[in-house]
Amino acid sequence: MRPIRPASATQNGRSSRRGSRILAATGLCAALALTAGACGPGSDEADGQPTAAASVPAGGAEGIKIPDDIKKKLKEHGLDLDKWRGGAWKNWDRDKWLREAQDFVNPIIEDLWDPDRMGRAKQPDRPVADPDLGKDQGVTDPTPARVPASAVDAPYHQSVPEAGKVFFDGPEGSMVCSATVVTDPAHPGRSNLVWTAGHCVHAGKDGGWYRNIAFVPSYNDAGRSAARLKGATRDEVAPYGVWWGDWAQTSDQWIAGGGPTGGAGAPYDFAVIHVTPEKATGKSLEETVGSALPVEFNAPAVPKIARMTATGYPAAAPFDGQKAFQCTDRPGRLSLRDGAPVMYRIGCTMTGGSSGGGWVATDRDGNRALVSNTSIGPVTAGWLAGPRLGSEAKGVFDAVSGKFAR
């Protein structure tokens, strides 16, 4: 993965201590410091150089559903609703890039994420190395051996029903990340919660929330090649529908310190998105996909974990973002800076686009749980690192779950 660029985050760290201020975001590329970053702008392949995708929603202005509260927020920031419908969401001027928790807006634009636009949202930015990445600044184990990513068996709905892709728009174009459907204690068996990386929803200290964030479970469920996906219908690409984020939250630390290569926010690079279907079916996300994973917030110490499995849709070469892959390895520890929480690290060759993908561990009784997510990695794409989930992560999760508890 490219030297991950954490793209977004909601206020999480302080949320557990003071009522969890919720930040809603619209995902961005990954904070993955991997060769092929976890997320990336779309590419029209003009002159072989990635360019920002500028697709216009097929549904047009009529397809946008904007609740009254969102209309009010737009008005408060001097954003004209009709202009927003007409494409004003593509205005990334600093004064128009909403950053604070209460400023999150993500109105549904029907058919915006059509198969063609999803397919183009895959090319990550050029890798940017973090000079401090991998240095021993705390407890850091030896660099793990490279673990080649293996293709997930198709159909993905049978192999990894909780996994999928997150699509969103940022200043550099359409971006992608990976994500996981997780359980919601407020709605047992009927969860609408998705776990991903903070940089997939918020740009960090130098930006704000991303826009048009949507989750597609079991993207390209049949595992078709990019060539075979040309001309594919939306149902073939998104067999379980497109789910729009109507709220998102990440950590205060990510918003305050997250950057293009993770930065000080990397150990807190996680986010929770509450989603709603673009086309109502009467079923929750969990009911639709038939599965959801519990999140383990009392994450075990490295010596107590025999192995972890990371799942994602790597989009940077040699991958193309259309298929799901996995890496399984015994984790080690990575400390980026003095005083920062230790991160989990595994050997893995997945590249950009895999950011936000869930890391799953199985206990002695065979119970599976999400214990981390892909956050950063080296330019050489030989390993991945993810946050060790604790009180800050639980604060973010509880805030989103609680917001929709009624």
C-alpha positions in Angstrom: 0.0 0.0 0.0 1.1 3.5 -0.5 2.3 5.3 2.5 -1.1 5.5 3.6 -2.8 8.8 3.7 -5.4 8.9 6.4 -8.1 10.8 4.8 -10.6 11.4 7.4 -11.6 11.1 11.0 -14.4 12.1 13.4 -13.8 13.2 16.9 -13.4 10.0 18.9 -10.8 10.3 21.6 -12.6 12.9 23.6 -15.9 11.4 22.9 -15.6 8.7 25.5 -14.9 11.4 28.1 -17.4 14.1 27.2 -20.4 12.7 25.5 -18.6 11.7 22.3 -18.9 14.6 19.9 -19.8 13.0 16.6 -18.2 13.9 13.4 -19.9 12.8 10.2 -17.7 12.3 7.2 -17.6 11.3 3.7 -14.6 9.1 3.4 -11.3 9.7 1.7 -8.2 7.7 0.8 -6.4 5.7 3.4 -3.8 6.7 5.9 -2.0 3.6 4.9 1.6 4.4 4.5 1.7 1.7 1.9 3.1 1.6 -1.5 -0.3 1.6 -3.0 -2.2 3.5 -0.4 -5.4 2.3 0.9 -7.4 4.7 -1.1 -7.0 6.8 -4.1 -8.4 9.2 -6.6 -10.2 8.0 -9.7 -8.3 7.9 -12.9 -9.4 8.7 -16.4 -6.0 7.5 -17.5 -5.4 10.6 -19.6 -1.8 10.4 -20.7 -1.3 7.6 -18.3 -1.6 10.0 -15.3 -4.3 9.8 -12.7 -6.8 12.6 -12.8 -9.8 13.5 -10.6 -13.0 11.8 -11.7 -15.6 14.4 -12.6 -18.6 12.2 -13.3 -22.0 13.7 -13.0 -24.7 11.7 -11.1 -26.8 9.8 -13.4 -29.9 10.6 -11.3 -29.4 14.3 -11.7 -30.6 16.9 -9.2 -34.0 15.1 -8.9 -32.3 12.1 -7.4 -31.0 13.9 -4.3 -32.9 13.4 -1.1 -32.0 16.1 1.4 -33.6 16.1 4.8 -34.6 19.4 6.4 -31.7 19.3 9.0 -29.2 19.0 6.2 -30.8 21.8 4.3 -30.4 23.9 7.4 -26.8 23.0 7.8 -26.0 23.9 4.2 -27.8 27.2 4.6 -25.9 28.0 7.8 -22.6 27.7 5.8 -23.8 29.8 2.9 -24.2 26.8 0.6 -27.1 27.1 -1.8 -29.2 23.9 -2.0 -29.9 24.2 -5.7 -26.2 24.7 -6.5 -25.3 21.8 -4.2 -27.7 19.6 -6.2 -26.1 20.9 -9.4 -22.6 19.9 -8.3 -21.5 22.4 -5.7 -20.5 19.5 -3.5 -17.4 19.4 -5.8 -16.3 22.8 -4.4 -13.3 22.0 -2.1 -12.4 25.6 -1.2 -11.1 25.7 2.4 -14.0 27.8 3.5 -16.5 25.4 1.9 -14.9 22.2 3.2 -16.9 21.4 6.3 -14.8 20.1 9.2 -16.5 20.2 12.5 -18.6 17.4 13.9 -21.9 19.2 13.6 -21.2 20.2 10.0 -21.4 16.7 8.5 -23.7 16.5 5.4 -24.0 13.6 3.1 -27.3 13.7 1.2 -28.1 10.7 -1.0 -27.6 11.2 -4.7 -29.3 8.4 -6.4 -27.2 6.5 -9.0 -24.2 8.6 -8.4 -22.1 5.5 -7.7 -22.9 3.7 -10.9 -20.6 0.7 -12.0 -18.5 3.0 -14.2 -17.8 5.5 -11.5 -17.1 2.8 -8.9 -14.6 1.2 -11.3 -12.7 4.5 -11.8 -12.4 5.2 -8.1 -9.4 3.1 -7.6 -6.0 4.7 -8.4 -4.2 5.9 -5.3 -1.9 8.9 -5.2 1.8 8.5 -5.5 3.3 6.9 -2.4 4.7 9.4 0.2 7.1 7.9 2.7 7.0 8.9 6.3 10.6 9.3 7.5 9.6 8.1 11.0 7.7 5.1 9.8 9.0 1.9 11.2 11.7 3.5 13.5 12.0 2.1 17.0 10.4 4.9 19.0 8.8 2.6 21.6 8.0 -1.1 21.6 8.6 -2.3 18.1 9.1 -5.9 17.0 11.3 -6.9 14.0 9.8 -6.1 10.6 7.5 -9.1 9.7 8.3 -11.2 6.7 6.3 -10.4 3.6 3.0 -12.4 3.4 1.6 -12.6 -0.2 -2.0 -11.5 -0.3 -4.3 -14.4 -1.4 -7.5 -13.9 -3.4 -10.7 -14.4 -1.5 -12.9 -17.2 -2.8 -15.9 -16.1 -4.8 -18.7 -15.5 -4.2 -17.5 -13.1 -1.5 -20.9 -13.2 0.2 -20.1 -16.8 1.2 -16.5 -16.2 2.1 -16.5 -12.8 3.7 -20.1 -11.6 3.9 -19.2 -8.7 6.2 -16.6 -7.2 3.8 -17.1 -4.5 1.2 -15.8 -1.3 -0.3 -16.3 2.4 0.7 -16.6 5.0 -2.0 -16.3 8.7 -1.4 -15.2 12.0 -3.1 -12.4 14.2 -2.0 -10.5 17.2 -3.6 -8.4 14.8 -5.6 -11.3 12.9 -7.1 -13.2 9.7 -6.3 -11.6 7.5 -3.7 -12.0 4.0 -2.3 -11.4 2.2 0.9 -12.4 -1.1 2.4 -14.8 -1.7 5.4 -16.6 -4.3 7.5 -20.2 -4.7 8.7 -20.2 -4.8 12.5 -22.9 -5.7 15.1 -24.9 -3.0 16.9 -25.9 -3.7 20.5 -28.7 -1.2 20.1 -30.2 -3.2 17.2 -29.3 -6.9 17.7 -29.5 -8.7 14.4 -30.4 -5.5 12.6 -27.2 -3.5 12.5 -26.5 -0.6 10.0 -23.0 0.0 11.3 -19.8 -0.2 9.2 -16.2 -0.1 10.5 -13.4 1.5 8.5 -10.4 3.8 8.9 -10.6 7.4 10.0 -8.8 8.6 6.9 -11.6 7.1 4.8 -14.1 9.7 6.1 -12.1 12.7 7.2 -8.9 14.3 5.8 -7.3 15.0 9.3 -5.7 18.1 10.5 -5.4 19.8 7.1 -8.9 19.1 5.8 -12.5 18.1 6.6 -15.2 15.5 5.9 -15.3 13.7 2.6 -18.4 13.7 0.5 -20.8 11.2 -1.1 -19.6 8.4 1.1 -21.2 5.1 0.4 -20.7 1.4 1.3 -21.1 -1.5 -1.1 -21.1 -4.9 0.6 -19.7 -7.8 -1.4 -18.6 -5.5 -4.2 -18.1 -7.6 -7.4 -19.4 -10.6 -5.5 -18.6 -13.0 -8.3 -14.9 -11.9 -8.4 -14.9 -10.9 -12.0 -11.8 -9.5 -13.6 -11.7 -5.8 -14.5 -12.2 -6.7 -18.2 -15.3 -8.7 -17.4 -16.7 -5.9 -15.3 -16.9 -3.6 -18.3 -20.5 -3.2 -19.2 -21.6 -4.9 -15.9 -24.9 -3.8 -14.4 -25.2 -2.2 -11.1 -26.8 -5.3 -9.6 -23.8 -7.3 -10.7 -21.3 -4.9 -9.2 -23.4 -4.2 -6.1 -25.7 -7.2 -5.6 -26.6 -6.1 -2.0 -27.2 -2.5 -2.9 -25.5 0.8 -2.2 -25.6 2.1 1.3 -25.1 5.8 2.0 -23.5 7.1 5.2 -26.0 9.2 7.1 -23.6 9.7 10.0 -19.9 9.0 10.7 -17.5 9.4 13.5 -13.8 9.1 14.1 -11.4 10.0 16.8 -10.5 13.5 17.9 -6.8 12.4 17.6 -7.3 11.7 13.9 -8.9 15.0 13.2 -6.2 16.9 15.2 -3.1 15.0 14.0 -4.0 12.8 11.1 -2.0 13.4 7.8 -1.1 12.0 4.4 1.2 9.3 5.9 -0.8 8.7 9.1 1.0 11.2 11.3 0.3 11.4 15.0 -3.3 10.2 14.3 -2.3 6.8 13.0 -2.8 4.9 16.3 -6.4 6.3 16.3 -7.2 5.8 12.7 -10.6 4.2 12.9 -14.2 5.3 12.1 -17.7 4.1 12.4 -20.3 4.9 9.7 -24.1 4.5 10.1 -25.6 3.7 6.7 -29.0 3.7 5.1 -29.9 2.1 1.8 -30.1 4.2 -1.4 -33.2 2.3 -2.3 -35.3 1.3 0.8 -35.9 -2.5 1.2 -37.2 -2.6 4.7 -34.2 -4.6 5.8 -31.1 -3.5 7.8 -27.6 -3.9 6.4 -26.9 -6.9 8.6 -30.2 -8.6 7.5 -29.3 -7.9 3.9 -25.9 -9.5 4.0 -26.8 -12.1 6.6 -23.8 -11.4 8.9 -22.0 -8.8 11.1 -18.9 -9.1 13.3 -18.7 -8.0 16.9 -15.9 -5.5 17.7 -13.4 -6.3 20.4 -12.5 -3.2 22.4 -10.5 -4.9 25.0 -8.0 -5.8 22.3 -5.6 -8.6 23.4 -1.9 -8.1 23.7 0.2 -9.3 20.8 1.6 -12.4 22.6 -2.0 -13.6 23.1 -2.9 -13.6 19.4 -1.9 -16.5 17.3 -2.9 -14.9 14.1 -5.0 -12.2 12.4 -6.6 -12.0 9.0 -6.9 -8.7 7.2 -9.4 -8.4 4.3 -9.5 -5.7 1.7 -9.8 -4.5 -1.9 -6.3 -3.4 -2.8 -6.3 -0.9 -5.7 -2.7 0.0 -6.4 -0.5 -2.1 -8.6 -0.2 -5.0 -8.9 -3.9 -5.0 -7.9 -6.7 -3.2 -9.6 -9.3 -2.7 -6.8 -11.9 -5.0 -8.3 -11.2 -8.1 -6.2 -11.0 -9.0 -2.5 -7.8 -10.3 -1.0 -6.6 -11.4 2.5 -3.4 -11.8 4.5 -3.1 -14.0 7.6 -0.1 -13.6 9.9 0.9 -13.6 13.6 0.9 -10.0 14.6 3.8 -8.0 16.0 4.0 -4.5 17.6 4.8 -1.2 15.9 5.3 2.1 17.8 5.6 5.2 15.7 6.3 7.8 18.3 7.0 8.1 22.0 3.9 8.1 24.0 1.7 6.9 21.2 -0.3 3.6 21.6 1.4 0.6 20.1 -0.2 -0.6 16.8 -0.6 -4.2 15.5 1.6 -5.1 12.5 1.4 -8.1 10.1 3.2 -9.1 7.0 1.1 -8.4 3.9 1.5 -7.3 0.3 -1.9 -5.6 -0.1 -1.7 -2.1 -1.4 -3.8 1.1 -1.4 -7.6 0.6 -1.4 -7.3 -2.0 1.4 -7.3 0.8 4.0 -10.1 0.5 6.5 -10.5 -3.3 5.9 -11.2 -5.3 9.0 -8.6 -7.4 10.9 -10.3 -10.5 12.4 -9.1 -12.8 15.2 -10.6 -16.0 16.4 -10.6 -17.0 20.1 -10.2 -20.5 21.5 -13.9 -21.1 21.2 -14.0 -20.3 17.5 -15.6 -16.9 18.0 -14.6 -14.3 15.4 -14.3 -10.6 16.2 -12.9 -7.5 14.5 -9.8 -6.3 16.5 -8.3 -3.7 14.2 -8.4 -2.2 10.7 -5.8 -1.5 8.0 -4.3 1.9 8.6 -0.7 2.4 7.4 2.2 0.5 5.7 5.5 1.1 3.9 6.0 2.2 0.3 7.3 -1.2 -0.4 3.9 -2.8 0.6 5.5 -5.6 2.6 3.4 -5.1 5.8 0.4 -3.4 7.3 -0.3 -1.8 10.6 -3.6 -1.1 12.4 -4.7 0.5 15.6 -5.2 -1.5 18.8 -8.8 -0.8 19.7 -9.4 0.5 23.2 -11.5 3.2 25.1 -11.2 5.8 22.3 -12.5 3.4 19.7 -15.3 2.3 22.0 -16.2 5.9 22.6 -16.7 6.5 18.9 -18.6 3.2 18.4 -20.9 3.9 21.4 -21.7 7.4 20.2 -22.8 6.3 16.7 -24.8 3.3 18.1 -26.4 5.5 20.7 -27.3 8.2 18.2 -29.6 5.7 16.4 -30.6 3.7 19.4 -34.1 5.1 19.2 
